[in-house]
Structure formats: structure tokens, C-alpha cells
Amino acid sequence: MESVPGYVSIVFILTTFTAVAFLLRAVLFAGRDTLAANLLFFLLPLWILFQTVLATGGFYQDTTAQPPRLFIFGVLPALLTLSAFLLFFRSGFIEQLPLRLLTLVHLVRIPVELVLLWLFRAGEVPQAMTFEGMNFDILSGGLALAAYFLAFRGDSVNRGMLIGFNILGLILLVNIVSIAVMSLPSPLQQMAFDQPNRAVLFFPYIWLPTIVVPIVLFSHLASLWKLAKGKTV
């Protein structure tokens, strides 16, 4: 990763911690004394440290393993944890999270897209993963800001606008995740063989699939659950 300028890593690290801060702030609003909140405050720092150790040790750089190590030790545990929270902590935790913060967290998708562009220019991800290619996820960041100012007006909340924003955001997220998976160097790679998605195998970019994307996904799903239940706070 010598070709990547230092400022790219700095921007990405700050972006990751901003996403984490949004999430933890939302949890504090919901209440620190719940089992779900305590679990999250305990597990999240350990998860960040665990992924940092694996990535800096070169664990993910073995791209011949099948299934890919990144999926087994990075993505799958995050998805299972996210699913557990959505299944078991809906009424006492998910429904108490503030919609405003769950909407604002998507602002981090703007600097993420800038980082992906810089990584492409450094030869570490394919062009398809940028907004110059097939990734339009930067729209989610701009729409999050618009939704925040337009959907929340005093005591009234435009429920339909927030549902539309979260559904569109999920579609855009699935699109870029699909491109990232298909271009990841592994036995399952389907595209971008000349310039694959190498960056996420290294620190700090391992945090993109293991921390930032799960937080973004969780925020969408939590918001949609709240909105489906008629919770607009």
C-alpha cells in the first residue's frame, strides 16, 4: 500500500471513528443501562482492535483460502451480531434509537466515496467501486443531509420521505457491496482482475467492510423497523 498517500488513511480513520461516534451517540440517547447498549459498548472496541490486529499481521492477504478469510473472520461475525441485535433487542433498544442520528450517520458515505476514489487512483481498488464507475453511494450522503432538514420539521416527521431515503440507501449499499465482493481477490472473484479490490485486505481499510458498512446497514434497518412500527422520534 506504499502507493497510497498518507492523508487517505487519515481521512478514512477519521471517517470510521465518526461513524462509530454517531452510533454510540444514538445508543446513549436510547439509554446506557440496557443489555444491548452494554454489549455494544463492550464488543465494538474489541471488534475494532481484533480487525486491526488481523489486518496489520497480514492475515487477510492470503487470498487463496476458500471461503475467503475476510468473509469468515470479518464480514460474517459482523452480520451475525447485527442480526442478533435486530432480532432480540427490537422493542427495548432499536425502537429507542433516535431517527435523526440514524439518518445523519449516512453523511460518512461522502468521505468514504472520496477515499475510494483516491484508492482507485493509487491502484488499490477498481474504478467500478468509485462514483466515476458504477458506485453511486455518494448520493446517500447528500440525501441524508436533505432528509435530515426536510423530513424533521419541528414536532412533525415526514415518515414517507424517511422510508424512501432508507430504501434507496439500502439499494445503493447493496450495489457497491456487490461490486466490492465480485472484485475482491479470491477464488470467487468475478471482475476487475487487472485492478482488484485489494485495499480492504489492509489496515485501516479493513474497517470498511467490518465496521463502516455494518454500521450503515444497521442504521438503515433500524430506521425502517422504527418507521414500520410508527416510531418517528
C-alpha positions as CSV (number, residue, x, y, z in Angstrom):
1,M,0.0,0.0,0.0
2,E,3.0,2.3,-0.4
3,S,1.3,4.0,-3.4
4,V,-1.5,5.3,-1.2
5,P,-0.8,8.9,0.2
6,G,-0.9,9.2,3.9
7,Y,-3.8,11.6,4.0
8,V,-6.1,8.9,2.6
9,S,-5.6,6.7,5.6
10,I,-6.0,9.6,7.9
11,V,-9.3,10.7,6.3
12,F,-10.6,7.1,6.4
13,I,-9.6,6.6,10.0
14,L,-11.4,9.8,11.0
15,T,-14.4,8.7,8.9
16,T,-14.6,5.4,10.6
17,F,-14.5,6.9,14.1
18,T,-17.1,9.4,13.1
19,A,-19.5,6.5,12.1
20,V,-18.7,4.8,15.4
21,A,-19.3,8.1,17.3
22,F,-22.7,8.5,15.6
23,L,-23.7,5.0,16.5
24,L,-22.6,5.3,20.2
25,R,-24.3,8.7,20.5
26,A,-27.5,7.2,19.3
27,V,-27.1,4.3,21.8
28,L,-26.6,6.8,24.6
29,F,-29.8,8.6,23.6
30,A,-31.6,5.3,23.8
31,G,-30.3,4.5,27.2
32,R,-26.9,3.3,28.5
33,D,-28.4,1.0,31.1
34,T,-29.8,-1.7,28.7
35,L,-28.2,-5.0,28.0
36,A,-28.0,-4.2,24.3
37,A,-26.1,-0.9,25.0
38,N,-23.7,-2.6,27.4
39,L,-23.0,-5.3,24.9
40,L,-22.3,-2.8,22.1
41,F,-20.0,-0.7,24.3
42,F,-18.1,-3.8,25.2
43,L,-18.0,-5.6,21.8
44,L,-17.3,-2.7,19.5
45,P,-13.9,-1.7,20.8
46,L,-12.8,-5.3,20.9
47,W,-14.0,-5.8,17.3
48,I,-12.1,-2.8,16.1
49,L,-8.9,-4.0,17.8
50,F,-9.4,-7.6,16.6
51,Q,-9.7,-6.4,12.9
52,T,-6.7,-4.1,13.3
53,V,-4.5,-6.9,14.6
54,L,-5.6,-9.3,11.9
55,A,-5.1,-6.8,9.1
56,T,-1.7,-5.4,10.3
57,G,-0.5,-9.0,10.7
58,G,-1.3,-9.8,7.0
59,F,-3.9,-12.4,7.9
60,Y,-6.3,-11.2,5.1
61,Q,-3.6,-11.0,2.5
62,D,-3.9,-14.8,1.9
63,T,-6.4,-14.6,-1.0
64,T,-6.3,-18.3,-1.8
65,A,-8.4,-19.5,1.2
66,Q,-11.9,-20.7,0.4
67,P,-14.2,-19.4,1.7
68,P,-12.3,-16.1,1.8
69,R,-10.9,-15.2,5.2
70,L,-12.4,-11.7,5.0
71,F,-15.9,-13.2,4.9
72,I,-15.3,-15.8,7.7
73,F,-13.4,-13.6,10.1
74,G,-14.6,-10.1,9.2
75,V,-18.0,-9.8,7.5
76,L,-19.8,-12.9,8.8
77,P,-19.4,-12.1,12.6
78,A,-20.4,-8.5,12.0
79,L,-23.6,-9.7,10.1
80,L,-24.4,-12.2,12.8
81,T,-24.1,-9.6,15.6
82,L,-26.2,-7.1,13.6
83,S,-28.8,-9.8,13.1
84,A,-28.8,-10.7,16.8
85,F,-29.4,-7.1,17.8
86,L,-32.2,-6.7,15.3
87,L,-33.9,-10.0,16.4
88,F,-33.6,-9.8,20.2
89,F,-33.4,-6.1,21.0
90,R,-36.1,-4.5,18.9
91,S,-38.6,-3.1,21.5
92,G,-36.2,-2.2,24.3
93,F,-33.3,-0.9,22.2
94,I,-33.9,-0.5,18.4
95,E,-37.1,1.4,18.8
96,Q,-35.5,3.8,21.3
97,L,-32.7,4.9,18.9
98,P,-33.2,8.5,17.6
99,L,-34.1,8.6,13.9
100,R,-32.2,11.9,13.5
101,L,-28.9,10.3,14.4
102,L,-29.7,7.2,12.4
103,T,-30.2,9.5,9.4
104,L,-27.1,11.7,10.0
105,V,-24.7,8.7,10.2
106,H,-25.0,8.3,6.5
107,L,-23.1,11.5,6.0
108,V,-19.9,9.4,6.4
109,R,-20.6,7.9,3.0
110,I,-19.4,11.1,1.4
111,P,-15.8,10.9,2.7
112,V,-15.9,7.1,2.1
113,E,-16.5,7.7,-1.6
114,L,-13.7,10.2,-1.7
115,V,-11.4,7.6,-0.1
116,L,-12.4,5.0,-2.7
117,L,-11.7,7.5,-5.5
118,W,-8.2,8.1,-4.1
119,L,-7.6,4.4,-3.6
120,F,-8.6,3.8,-7.3
121,R,-6.1,6.4,-8.4
122,A,-3.5,4.7,-6.3
123,G,-4.3,1.4,-8.0
124,E,-5.8,-0.4,-4.9
125,V,-9.5,-0.7,-5.9
126,P,-11.2,-0.9,-9.3
127,Q,-12.8,2.1,-11.0
128,A,-16.2,0.4,-10.7
129,M,-16.0,0.9,-6.9
130,T,-16.0,4.7,-7.3
131,F,-18.5,7.3,-8.4
132,E,-16.5,7.5,-11.7
133,G,-17.6,3.9,-12.3
134,M,-20.7,2.0,-11.0
135,N,-20.8,3.2,-7.4
136,F,-23.4,5.9,-6.8
137,D,-23.4,5.6,-3.0
138,I,-22.2,9.1,-2.6
139,L,-25.8,10.1,-3.3
140,S,-26.8,8.5,0.1
141,G,-24.6,11.1,1.9
142,G,-26.2,14.0,0.2
143,L,-29.7,12.6,0.5
144,A,-29.1,12.0,4.2
145,L,-28.4,15.7,4.7
146,A,-31.5,16.6,2.7
147,A,-33.7,14.1,4.6
148,Y,-32.5,15.5,7.9
149,F,-33.5,19.0,7.1
150,L,-36.7,18.2,5.1
151,A,-38.1,15.2,7.0
152,F,-37.7,16.6,10.5
153,R,-39.7,19.8,10.9
154,G,-40.4,20.7,14.5
155,D,-42.5,18.0,16.0
156,S,-43.6,16.6,12.7
157,V,-41.7,13.9,10.8
158,N,-42.2,13.1,7.1
159,R,-42.4,9.3,7.5
160,G,-42.7,8.6,3.8
161,M,-39.6,10.6,2.9
162,L,-37.5,8.7,5.5
163,I,-38.8,5.3,4.3
164,G,-37.9,6.3,0.7
165,F,-34.5,7.5,1.7
166,N,-33.7,4.3,3.7
167,I,-34.9,2.0,0.9
168,L,-32.9,3.9,-1.7
169,G,-29.9,3.9,0.6
170,L,-30.1,0.2,1.0
171,I,-30.2,-0.3,-2.7
172,L,-27.1,1.8,-3.2
173,L,-25.4,0.0,-0.4
174,V,-26.2,-3.4,-1.9
175,N,-24.9,-2.2,-5.3
176,I,-21.4,-1.2,-4.0
177,V,-21.1,-4.2,-1.7
178,S,-21.8,-6.5,-4.7
179,I,-19.1,-4.7,-6.8
180,A,-16.7,-4.9,-3.9
181,V,-17.3,-8.6,-3.4
182,M,-17.0,-9.5,-7.0
183,S,-13.8,-7.6,-7.4
184,L,-12.1,-8.9,-4.2
185,P,-9.1,-11.1,-5.0
186,S,-10.2,-14.5,-4.0
187,P,-11.3,-17.8,-5.7
188,L,-14.7,-16.2,-6.1
189,Q,-13.6,-13.1,-7.9
190,Q,-15.7,-12.2,-10.9
191,M,-14.4,-8.8,-12.2
192,A,-11.7,-6.2,-12.1
193,F,-8.9,-8.8,-12.5
194,D,-6.4,-6.1,-13.7
195,Q,-7.0,-3.9,-10.7
196,P,-8.9,-5.8,-7.9
197,N,-10.3,-4.6,-4.6
198,R,-7.0,-5.0,-2.6
199,A,-7.3,-2.1,-0.2
200,V,-9.8,-3.8,2.2
201,L,-7.2,-6.5,2.9
202,F,-5.0,-3.9,4.7
203,F,-5.3,-1.7,7.7
204,P,-7.1,0.7,8.1
205,Y,-9.3,-0.1,5.1
206,I,-10.3,-3.4,6.6
207,W,-12.6,-1.3,8.7
208,L,-14.8,-0.5,5.6
209,P,-16.4,-4.0,5.3
210,T,-16.1,-4.9,9.0
211,I,-17.2,-1.6,10.7
212,V,-18.4,1.2,8.5
213,V,-20.7,-0.9,6.2
214,P,-22.3,-2.8,9.1
215,I,-23.0,0.5,10.9
216,V,-24.5,1.9,7.8
217,L,-26.6,-1.2,7.2
218,F,-27.7,-1.4,10.8
219,S,-28.8,2.3,10.7
220,H,-30.9,1.7,7.6
221,L,-32.6,-1.5,9.0
222,A,-33.1,0.1,12.5
223,S,-34.7,3.1,10.9
224,L,-37.0,1.1,8.7
225,W,-38.1,-1.0,11.7
226,K,-38.9,2.1,13.7
227,L,-40.8,3.7,10.8
228,A,-42.7,0.5,10.2
229,K,-43.8,0.5,13.8
230,G,-44.8,4.1,13.6
231,K,-41.9,5.4,15.7
232,T,-40.9,8.8,14.4
233,V,-38.7,10.0,17.3
